Each structure stands twice: as structure tokens, then as C-alpha cells.
Amino acid sequence: AKVQVTGGVLQVDQSPRMEDLTGDTYVAIANENVHFIIKISAEYKKQLHRRYQKENRLKFFAADVFAKAISTLLLETRIEPARLEIDNEYPGYLPRMNQIIKAASPSLSVTYKSLGHSSLSFAHWAAYRAMKKEYVSTYGALWDGNEEIKIDRGTLKGVGQGVVTLVSLNQIRNTRDLMAKVYQKSARLSMGSINSPQA
């Protein structure tokens, strides 16, 4: 696949925070010219939250899923920035997040800072506008608990069991179309396949 962005600095932010289980979370990688967004559905977050709770690893839940959403975007979009500036929302878990992200892009420089909500906070506004349905997400991580465990290369690996479908959302017009796309493109999700840090 053609690399869409190479070099330069890209920001990363989410809206709302991953630990908010009441709605979908949108994670964006962006600069002033481009944005790539993945939607993590509320149902998927709830399933992962229950699994982390069962395994007594709940303190890692939000940082892990945030980092794995970032690694998924890096793998699926083929972007190769020189540096990522990630909004510093989980300061106690940065080495863990780095391990997850660098599994997708080992040479990537990663920094954490408060990105704020200014006009230069490109990832914040991309994620926020996706949440407000003003931007269309590039990918979606969706859950269907009625199917067997599935895996897709780079798809939030190692964070839970059940069906996760990574589906391109750029041409989806409605829920029926979305579900058709979901069942057309699903793959197996396995625990630990991204060398996920352990508790």
C-alpha cells in the first residue's frame, strides 16, 4: 500500500476519553492537512472493560486501548511520521503505551504533551468533529459477541476476546451499509498477539 504521510509531526488525541463507556470514542492522528480516525464503539469498550476487570487489570484499560487504537491506525493507514505528539492523558502508563505503539512502528519518536483545545490542536478537533458526526471515521472497531473470536492484522490485538471488525468507514452511508461492510471484512482477534505488556 502507498504511504500516505511520511516524515513530519502528527498529533494524537481522543474524544471522549476511552474510559467513558457511555458512548463511542474517536481516536485521531492528524496535522493541519490530514486526519485519520478510528471509532472504538461503546459496546466494544464495555466488553473489554469487563475482561480487564475480570483479570484484575482494570487500571490498564484506558491507556491500553488508547495505545492500541493508535497502533492500529499506524498499521492500517501506512502513515510513517517522524514523530507522534500524543495528548498526555495517562501519565502513569507512558512506558506501557510506548511498548504497544512501537510494536507497530519501532523507529517512531513518541512524545507526550498537553495538546489543549486551540486552533493548532489538530487531533483534538478531528476526534471531536468525528464524535459530532462532522467528520467520517477512517476505521471502526466494532463488537459482535455472537461470533467466535476473530483477528485482523493490527486490530487492537491483545486487548480482549470476541469479534472485532476493522472496517473502512469512508463510504458508509447508513447502519445497514455498515453492517454489510462489517460482515464482509472481519478477521480473528487473539490475546497477546501484539506482545501486549502484562500486569
C-alpha positions, -999 to 999 in steps of 0.1 A, spaced: 0 0 0 11 35 -7 24 55 22 0 84 27 21 105 51 59 102 57 80 124 80 69 154 99 49 155 132 14 142 137 -7 148 168 -29 122 185 -60 128 207 -93 111 216 -129 122 222 -143 114 246 -118 96 268 -116 58 264 -129 52 300 -162 69 292 -183 38 285 -215 57 276 -206 64 240 -181 57 212 -146 70 214 -128 85 184 -90 85 182 -74 108 157 -40 111 142 -38 145 125 -19 176 114 -32 207 97 -36 189 64 -48 153 71 -65 132 97 -70 95 102 -97 85 127 -107 52 143 -140 47 161 -140 24 192 -176 15 198 -191 18 232 -201 -19 232 -166 -29 223 -153 -8 252 -177 -23 276 -167 -58 266 -130 -50 271 -137 -32 303 -154 -64 317 -125 -85 306 -99 -62 322 -120 -61 354 -122 -99 354 -84 -102 350 -78 -76 377 -61 -53 352 -87 -25 351 -61 2 358 -45 -5 324 -78 -5 304 -80 31 291 -43 35 284 -40 1 267 -70 6 244 -59 42 235 -24 30 226 -37 0 206 -61 22 187 -31 44 178 -10 13 167 -40 1 146 -41 35 128 -4 34 122 -6 -1 107 -37 2 87 -32 37 72 5 31 64 15 65 77 51 70 87 55 102 107 89 111 122 72 119 155 39 115 172 28 141 198 2 123 220 -21 141 243 -8 133 278 -39 118 294 -24 87 311 9 100 326 14 69 348 14 45 319 37 60 292 63 32 291 35 7 286 19 28 259 52 32 242 57 -5 241 23 -10 224 28 18 199 64 9 190 53 -26 182 36 -11 152 64 14 144 97 7 161 116 37 148 89 62 156 97 90 180 68 94 206 63 124 229 35 132 253 22 167 259 -9 186 267 -24 194 232 -52 216 245 -81 229 225 -65 257 205 -68 262 167 -35 243 165 -49 212 183 -55 193 151 -60 159 165 -84 171 192 -106 188 167 -105 159 143 -116 135 171 -142 160 184 -157 165 149 -159 128 143 -178 125 176 -201 152 164 -206 133 131 -190 162 112 -160 140 102 -163 104 90 -141 79 107 -115 61 86 -119 28 105 -142 13 132 -135 -13 158 -169 -30 164 -180 -59 186 -203 -88 178 -204 -111 208 -224 -138 189 -194 -147 167 -163 -167 175 -130 -149 183 -116 -131 153 -83 -114 144 -73 -87 120 -37 -76 114 -31 -47 137 -66 -46 150 -64 -38 187 -45 -71 193 -42 -85 227 -69 -64 243 -99 -87 245 -118 -116 231 -147 -117 208 -153 -104 173 -135 -72 164 -140 -60 129 -118 -33 114 -138 -18 86 -131 12 64 -158 37 70 -151 63 43 -180 52 21 -205 40 46 -239 58 44 -261 42 70 -262 14 96 -274 -13 71 -244 -5 49 -221 -5 79 -233 -40 90 -228 -53 54 -193 -40 54 -187 -54 89 -196 -89 78 -176 -86 46 -144 -77 64 -139 -95 96 -108 -113 109 -95 -131 140 -86 -112 172 -62 -131 196 -49 -123 230 -13 -113 233 -5 -112 195 10 -77 197 33 -85 226 10 -66 249 25 -56 282 13 -77 311 2 -66 345 
